[in-house]
């Protein structure tokens, strides 16, 4: 965790998801430039801008690795605003025993109401 930059979250409606990037992938480079930590949880400002979408709409190439036994691959995508991407989901997994799950992407705003609605469903 202190050596690599891991993908923590990929919105299901995002260009990254459509390009095949998944949680746990390691970002090795952006546009051929190494994407490395400069300290615990810190990376250089140009990489920070790319990582958090400040190059909105400009195409980039990420070099990512999906696991230690996988070869790095290049993924081309365009960073653009992803609206409506909160990824709230809930589903009943089993009737007997009764088991379900609720995916809560954040606890902001009306999270309490949304959780209660999901429980009712």
C-alpha positions as CSV (number, residue, x, y, z in Angstrom):
1,X,0.0,0.0,0.0
2,X,2.9,2.4,0.6
3,X,4.6,1.5,-2.7
4,X,1.8,1.3,-5.3
5,X,-1.3,3.3,-6.3
6,X,-4.2,0.9,-6.2
7,X,-7.6,1.6,-7.8
8,X,-10.0,1.8,-4.8
9,X,-13.3,2.5,-6.6
10,X,-14.6,2.3,-10.1
11,X,-18.0,3.7,-10.8
12,X,-20.0,1.2,-12.9
13,X,-21.0,4.0,-15.4
14,X,-17.5,5.4,-15.8
15,X,-15.1,5.4,-18.7
16,X,-12.7,3.4,-16.5
17,X,-15.3,0.7,-16.0
18,X,-16.0,0.5,-19.7
19,X,-12.2,0.2,-20.3
20,X,-12.0,-2.8,-17.9
21,X,-10.4,-1.2,-14.9
22,X,-11.4,-2.9,-11.7
23,X,-10.9,-2.3,-8.0
24,X,-7.5,-3.6,-6.9
25,X,-5.7,-2.8,-10.2
26,X,-2.4,-1.1,-9.8
27,X,-1.8,2.1,-11.7
28,X,1.8,1.9,-12.9
29,X,2.0,4.9,-15.3
30,X,-0.1,7.7,-16.8
31,X,0.7,8.6,-20.3
32,X,4.0,6.7,-20.0
33,X,5.1,8.6,-16.9
34,X,5.5,6.4,-13.7
35,X,2.7,6.9,-11.2
36,X,4.5,6.4,-7.9
37,X,3.9,7.4,-4.4
38,X,6.2,10.2,-3.1
39,X,5.4,9.4,0.5
40,X,2.8,7.4,2.4
41,X,-0.5,8.1,0.6
42,X,1.0,10.9,-1.5
43,X,1.9,11.3,-5.2
44,X,3.2,14.1,-7.3
45,X,0.8,17.0,-8.3
46,X,0.5,16.1,-12.1
47,X,-0.5,12.6,-11.3
48,X,-2.9,13.9,-8.6
49,X,-4.7,16.0,-11.2
50,X,-5.0,13.0,-13.6
51,X,-6.1,10.7,-10.8
52,X,-8.9,12.9,-9.7
53,X,-10.2,13.9,-13.1
54,X,-8.9,17.4,-13.4
55,X,-7.9,16.7,-17.0
56,X,-11.6,16.5,-17.9
57,X,-12.2,15.2,-21.4
58,X,-8.6,14.8,-22.4
59,X,-7.7,11.2,-23.5
60,X,-5.1,9.4,-21.3
61,X,-3.3,6.1,-21.4
62,X,-3.0,4.2,-18.1
63,X,-0.6,1.4,-17.6
64,X,-2.3,-0.9,-15.1
65,X,-1.6,-4.3,-13.7
66,X,-4.5,-6.5,-12.4
67,X,-2.4,-8.8,-10.2
68,X,1.1,-10.0,-9.4
69,X,1.0,-12.7,-12.1
70,X,-0.6,-10.5,-14.8
71,X,1.3,-8.6,-17.4
72,X,0.8,-4.8,-17.3
73,X,-1.6,-3.5,-19.9
74,X,-2.3,-0.1,-21.4
75,X,-5.8,1.2,-21.1
76,X,-6.9,4.3,-23.1
77,X,-9.7,6.4,-21.9
78,X,-11.1,9.9,-21.7
79,X,-11.7,11.3,-18.3
80,X,-15.0,13.0,-18.3
81,X,-17.6,13.9,-15.7
82,X,-19.6,10.9,-14.6
83,X,-23.0,12.0,-13.4
84,X,-25.4,9.9,-11.4
85,X,-22.8,7.5,-10.4
86,X,-23.5,6.8,-6.8
87,X,-23.8,3.1,-7.2
88,X,-26.4,2.5,-4.5
89,X,-27.6,-1.1,-4.8
90,X,-29.5,-3.6,-2.8
91,X,-30.6,-7.1,-3.4
92,X,-32.0,-10.1,-1.6
93,X,-29.5,-12.9,-1.9
94,X,-31.3,-15.7,-0.2
95,X,-34.9,-16.3,1.1
96,X,-33.9,-19.1,3.6
97,X,-32.1,-17.9,5.5
98,X,-33.1,-14.4,4.6
99,X,-29.9,-12.6,3.6
100,X,-29.5,-9.5,1.6
101,X,-26.9,-6.8,1.0
102,X,-27.0,-3.0,0.6
103,X,-24.1,-1.3,-1.2
104,X,-23.6,2.1,0.5
105,X,-21.1,4.1,-1.4
106,X,-21.1,7.0,1.1
107,X,-22.9,8.2,4.1
108,X,-23.6,11.7,2.9
109,X,-27.0,13.4,2.4
110,X,-30.0,11.1,2.7
111,X,-28.0,7.9,3.3
112,X,-30.2,7.0,6.3
113,X,-33.4,7.3,4.2
114,X,-31.9,5.2,1.4
115,X,-30.7,2.5,3.7
116,X,-34.2,2.3,5.3
117,X,-35.9,2.2,1.9
118,X,-33.5,-0.7,0.9
119,X,-34.3,-2.6,4.0
120,X,-38.1,-2.2,3.3
121,X,-37.6,-3.4,-0.2
